[in-house]
Amino acid sequence: MLDRLAPALFVLLWSTGWVAAKYGGIYSDPLTFLSIRYATAAVLFAFLCRMSGVRWPKDAATVAHAVISGVFLHGFYLAAVWWAVGQGVPAALSGIIAALQPLMTALAAPYFVGEKLSRLQKIGLLLGFAGVAIAVLPKFADVGHAGIPAFAILVNVLGMASVTYGTIYQKQHLHSGDIRAIATLQYLGALMVTLPLAYLLEPLEFQFSWGFVALLAWSVLGISMGAVLLLLYLIRRGQVSRAASLIYLVPPLAAIEAAIAFGEELTLPMIAGTVIVVAGVYLANRKLPRAAPAE
């Protein structure tokens, strides 16, 4: 039963990140909440590593690479996304922008890690960028009327660029080490970004309540840990391809969740753009079948 449910559950947990970002603004400023979330996740992951007897990286280079990857994968990325959502960027639109990440990674991979793109993958890249343009450009045209700062959308895009670089950096430098220990170090790296920014830009205050506790528990246990542990399970069971195929559903799932939770409008350009992005990401990440060896 878990084998069947794990891939879909992983994607469902991951997609709720944009809803959590919207709710987070009720209880605190975004960078303050993220700092608390990262510190909690790092402590809990460290405890998990302790209980599981995980071996920590012994060389300083691996530790440094894990921390630096966390700076970009979690720190700058979510700081940009949560700040943008807090400034009025719809969660659905933010999810569509985030869908550019695998496309940007596929585009940059040939230059950084030597991966070549097929013609089908190139078509997927073009479709993906076109889909995001269809979804985002009307929002830029309506920035003054909808109250969405254009700068916030640009910051959201920069966040997507950050996670793209972090993904490539990890592919380049992190080839070994227990992923639970790596995750602990990555959250420490993320905390190194959000805590100073929160200190400089925010009053470091939050509204302590059961709602805050519930949101923090979901963000840490459900997303930061639950989704990662499900991914570990999928890797161990050899079902990564199923998770990869379902992850294309994250943007439409985030849009539907935002519509239900906050009543966000799903415009025709956003719906059409999402469909095109999903198709583009699928093509850009599709692996061509290997030719059978000659007899």
RABEL-V149429 format. One record per backbone hydrogen bond with DSSP energy under -1.0 kcal/mol. CO is the residue of the C=O (numbers start at 0). NH is the residue of the N-H. E is the energy in kcal/mol with one decimal. If there is no record, write none. Layout:
# RABEL-V149429
co;nh;e
CO;NH;E
CO;NH;E
This chain:
# RABEL-V149429
co;nh;e
0;4;-2.1
1;5;-2.8
4;8;-2.8
5;9;-2.5
6;10;-1.9
7;11;-2.3
8;12;-2.5
9;13;-2.3
10;14;-2.3
13;16;-1.4
14;17;-1.0
15;19;-2.5
16;20;-1.8
17;21;-1.6
18;22;-2.5
19;23;-2.4
22;25;-2.1
23;26;-1.1
23;27;-1.9
26;206;-3.3
28;32;-2.2
29;33;-2.4
30;34;-2.0
31;35;-2.0
32;36;-2.6
33;37;-3.1
34;38;-2.3
35;39;-2.3
36;40;-2.7
37;41;-2.6
38;42;-2.1
39;43;-2.5
40;44;-2.6
41;45;-2.3
42;46;-2.2
43;47;-2.3
44;48;-2.6
45;49;-2.2
46;50;-2.6
47;51;-1.9
48;53;-2.4
58;62;-1.5
59;63;-2.7
60;64;-2.6
61;65;-2.3
62;66;-2.3
63;67;-2.7
64;68;-2.5
65;69;-1.8
66;70;-1.7
67;71;-1.3
68;72;-3.4
69;73;-1.9
69;74;-2.5
70;75;-3.0
73;77;-1.8
74;78;-1.9
75;79;-2.1
76;80;-2.3
77;81;-3.1
78;82;-1.9
79;83;-2.4
80;84;-2.6
81;85;-2.2
82;86;-1.2
83;88;-2.2
84;87;-1.4
89;93;-2.5
90;94;-2.1
91;95;-1.7
92;96;-2.2
93;97;-2.2
94;98;-1.1
96;99;-1.8
97;100;-2.0
99;103;-3.1
100;104;-2.6
101;105;-2.2
102;106;-2.0
103;107;-2.3
104;108;-2.1
107;110;-1.2
107;111;-1.5
108;112;-2.6
108;114;-1.1
117;121;-2.1
118;122;-2.1
119;123;-2.0
120;124;-2.1
121;125;-2.1
122;126;-2.4
123;127;-2.5
124;128;-2.3
125;129;-2.1
126;130;-2.7
127;131;-2.2
128;132;-2.2
129;133;-2.3
130;134;-1.9
131;135;-2.8
132;136;-2.3
135;139;-1.6
136;140;-2.1
137;141;-1.3
139;142;-1.2
141;145;-2.9
142;146;-1.1
142;147;-1.0
148;152;-1.3
149;153;-2.0
150;154;-2.3
151;155;-2.0
152;156;-2.0
153;157;-2.3
154;158;-2.1
155;159;-1.7
156;160;-2.0
157;161;-2.0
158;162;-2.1
159;163;-1.7
160;164;-2.3
161;165;-2.5
162;166;-2.1
163;167;-2.0
164;168;-2.9
165;169;-2.2
166;170;-2.0
167;171;-2.0
168;172;-2.2
169;173;-2.3
177;181;-2.4
178;182;-2.3
179;183;-1.7
180;184;-2.0
181;185;-2.3
182;186;-2.1
183;187;-1.5
184;188;-2.1
185;189;-2.3
186;190;-2.1
187;191;-1.5
189;192;-1.1
189;193;-2.2
190;194;-2.1
192;196;-1.5
193;197;-2.9
194;198;-2.2
195;199;-2.0
196;200;-2.6
197;201;-2.2
208;212;-2.3
209;213;-2.6
210;214;-2.5
211;215;-2.7
212;216;-2.7
213;217;-2.4
214;218;-2.7
215;219;-2.6
216;220;-2.4
217;222;-1.5
218;223;-2.6
219;224;-2.1
220;225;-1.8
224;228;-3.0
225;229;-2.2
226;230;-1.9
227;231;-2.2
228;232;-2.2
229;233;-2.5
230;234;-2.4
231;235;-2.4
232;236;-2.1
233;238;-2.9
238;242;-1.6
239;243;-2.6
240;244;-2.0
241;245;-1.7
242;246;-1.7
245;248;-2.4
246;249;-1.5
248;252;-2.3
249;253;-2.9
250;254;-2.2
251;255;-2.4
252;256;-2.8
253;257;-2.3
254;258;-2.0
255;259;-2.2
256;260;-3.0
257;261;-2.5
257;263;-1.2
258;262;-1.0
266;270;-2.4
267;271;-2.9
268;272;-2.8
269;273;-2.3
270;274;-2.1
271;275;-2.2
272;276;-2.6
273;277;-2.7
274;278;-2.1
275;279;-2.6
276;280;-3.1
277;281;-2.2
278;282;-2.1
279;283;-2.7
280;284;-1.6
